[in-house]
Amino acid sequence: MRQPPLQKYRREVVAAATGRVLEVGVGSGLNFPLYDKRVEIVFGIDPSPRLLAIARRRAAAAGVRAEFLRGSASAIPLGDNAMDTVVMTWTLCSIPDPVAALREMRRVLKPHGQLLFVEHGLSPESGIERWQQRLTPIWRHVAGGCHLDRKMDDLIRSAGFDILRLRTEYAKGPRPMTYMYLGCAQPAA
């Protein structure tokens, strides 16, 4: 997800982050140069020690105060209501139990905190959807567990969030892989 046409999505999501931030699936830390001074600290969680080491260097180079957590989004080692913002950039597609992970994100968010996301997922076009469902079993094996056929807005709502803003569109590239969900959600009251 490093392709230049996708950077506009990454910038838009990360630019809205404020306060204490949890970045789920921090990976190699590609978002660190995009955080601004409104962010107090970023907690980056990822299961890969190798990627966390790269993210640690990127955070230092960007001058972002950060702590790194090796683990799963389904068991976030942070307290309840501890975060102002949770950021996900192309992460939910590869989490084995996305609803459990989203419930954990909701748990660590403050009541008026924000979940900021850009994810690719299920297209509303039936022809594209059929291709996504055909390709997903193979794609999961070659793309790190990525599912092309998850309807991201429904998953987010089902985990107890209200979606405040949502934009959907195709990015450049093959349509089965490029239907984007970009938005902001808040824990439901």
C-alpha positions in Angstrom: 0.0 0.0 0.0 3.0 2.3 -0.7 1.9 3.2 -4.2 2.0 7.0 -4.9 -1.8 7.1 -5.9 -2.7 5.8 -2.4 -0.7 8.5 -0.5 -3.5 11.0 -0.7 -5.7 8.6 1.4 -2.9 8.0 3.9 -2.3 11.8 4.3 -6.0 12.5 4.7 -6.5 10.0 7.5 -3.4 10.6 9.5 -3.8 14.4 9.3 -7.0 14.2 11.3 -5.3 12.4 14.3 -5.0 14.2 17.6 -3.9 13.6 21.2 -3.0 10.1 22.2 -3.1 7.9 19.1 -3.2 4.1 18.7 -2.1 3.0 15.2 -3.3 -0.5 14.6 -1.1 -2.4 12.2 1.6 0.1 12.4 3.8 -2.1 10.1 7.0 -0.4 9.0 5.8 3.0 10.2 4.9 4.6 6.8 2.5 7.0 8.6 5.0 8.6 11.0 6.1 11.4 8.7 2.5 12.4 8.3 1.6 13.0 12.0 1.6 16.6 13.1 2.1 18.5 16.4 -1.5 17.9 17.5 -0.4 14.3 18.3 1.0 13.8 21.7 2.2 10.2 21.4 1.6 7.3 19.0 1.2 3.8 20.3 2.0 1.5 17.3 0.8 -2.1 17.6 1.8 -4.9 15.2 2.6 -8.6 15.5 5.9 -8.4 13.6 9.1 -7.6 15.6 10.9 -6.9 12.3 8.4 -4.3 11.2 8.2 -2.7 14.6 12.0 -2.2 14.5 11.7 -0.4 11.2 8.7 1.7 12.5 10.8 2.7 15.6 13.5 4.1 13.2 10.9 5.9 11.1 9.2 7.5 14.2 12.6 8.7 15.5 13.5 10.2 12.0 10.1 11.9 11.9 10.5 13.3 15.5 7.3 11.6 16.6 7.1 10.4 20.3 6.1 6.7 20.0 5.8 3.5 21.9 5.6 0.1 20.3 3.5 -2.9 21.2 4.1 -6.3 19.8 0.7 -8.0 19.6 -2.7 -8.4 18.1 -5.5 -5.9 17.6 -7.8 -8.5 19.1 -6.0 -8.0 22.5 -4.7 -4.5 22.8 -2.5 -4.1 25.9 -3.9 -0.6 26.8 -6.4 0.5 29.4 -10.1 1.4 28.7 -10.8 4.9 27.4 -7.1 5.7 27.0 -6.9 6.9 23.4 -8.1 10.0 21.7 -7.7 8.6 18.2 -7.3 5.2 16.6 -5.8 5.1 13.1 -6.1 2.2 10.6 -4.6 2.4 7.2 -5.2 -0.8 5.2 -5.2 -3.0 8.2 -8.7 -4.4 8.8 -8.6 -6.5 5.6 -5.9 -8.9 7.1 -7.0 -9.1 10.7 -8.4 -12.7 11.3 -11.3 -11.5 13.5 -12.1 -7.9 12.4 -15.1 -7.4 14.7 -13.1 -8.6 17.8 -10.3 -6.2 16.9 -12.8 -3.3 16.3 -14.4 -4.0 19.7 -10.9 -3.7 21.3 -10.3 -0.4 19.5 -13.7 0.8 20.8 -12.7 -0.2 24.3 -9.4 1.8 24.3 -11.0 4.9 22.7 -12.4 7.6 24.9 -16.2 8.0 24.6 -15.8 10.9 22.1 -12.6 9.6 20.5 -12.3 9.0 16.8 -11.6 6.0 14.7 -9.9 7.2 11.5 -9.6 4.7 8.7 -8.9 4.0 5.1 -9.5 0.4 4.0 -10.1 -1.4 0.8 -13.0 -3.8 0.6 -16.3 -5.0 -0.9 -17.5 -3.1 -3.9 -21.2 -2.3 -4.3 -21.0 -3.4 -8.0 -22.3 -6.9 -8.3 -19.8 -7.9 -11.1 -16.8 -6.6 -9.1 -18.2 -8.2 -5.9 -18.3 -11.6 -7.6 -14.7 -11.2 -8.6 -13.7 -10.2 -5.1 -15.3 -13.3 -3.7 -13.7 -15.5 -6.2 -10.2 -14.0 -5.8 -10.2 -13.7 -2.0 -9.3 -17.3 -1.1 -6.2 -17.1 -3.4 -5.4 -13.5 -2.6 -5.4 -14.2 1.2 -2.5 -16.7 0.6 -0.4 -14.3 -1.5 -1.2 -11.0 0.3 -0.7 -11.7 4.0 -4.2 -12.7 4.8 -5.9 -9.8 3.0 -9.6 -10.2 2.3 -10.9 -8.3 -0.8 -14.5 -8.9 0.1 -15.1 -7.3 3.5 -17.8 -4.6 3.7 -15.8 -2.3 6.0 -18.6 0.1 7.0 -20.8 -2.8 8.2 -18.0 -4.3 10.2 -17.3 -1.0 11.9 -20.9 -0.4 12.8 -21.3 -4.0 14.0 -18.5 -3.4 16.5 -20.4 -0.6 18.2 -19.3 2.5 16.2 -21.3 5.3 14.7 -19.8 6.4 11.3 -19.6 10.2 11.3 -18.1 10.5 7.8 -17.7 8.0 5.0 -16.4 8.3 1.5 -16.2 5.4 -0.9 -14.5 5.3 -4.3 -12.2 3.4 -6.5 -8.5 4.2 -6.4 -6.4 3.7 -9.5 -5.8 0.1 -10.3 -7.7 -3.2 -10.7 -11.2 -2.6 -9.4 -11.4 -5.8 -7.3 -8.5 -4.6 -5.3 -9.1 -0.8 -5.1 -12.6 0.0 -3.7 -11.8 2.3 -0.8 -13.6 3.2 2.4 -12.3 6.4 4.0 -13.9 7.9 7.1 -14.2 8.6 10.7 -16.3 6.8 13.4 -17.0 7.3 17.1 -18.0 4.8 19.8 -21.8 4.6 19.8 -23.4 6.0 23.0 
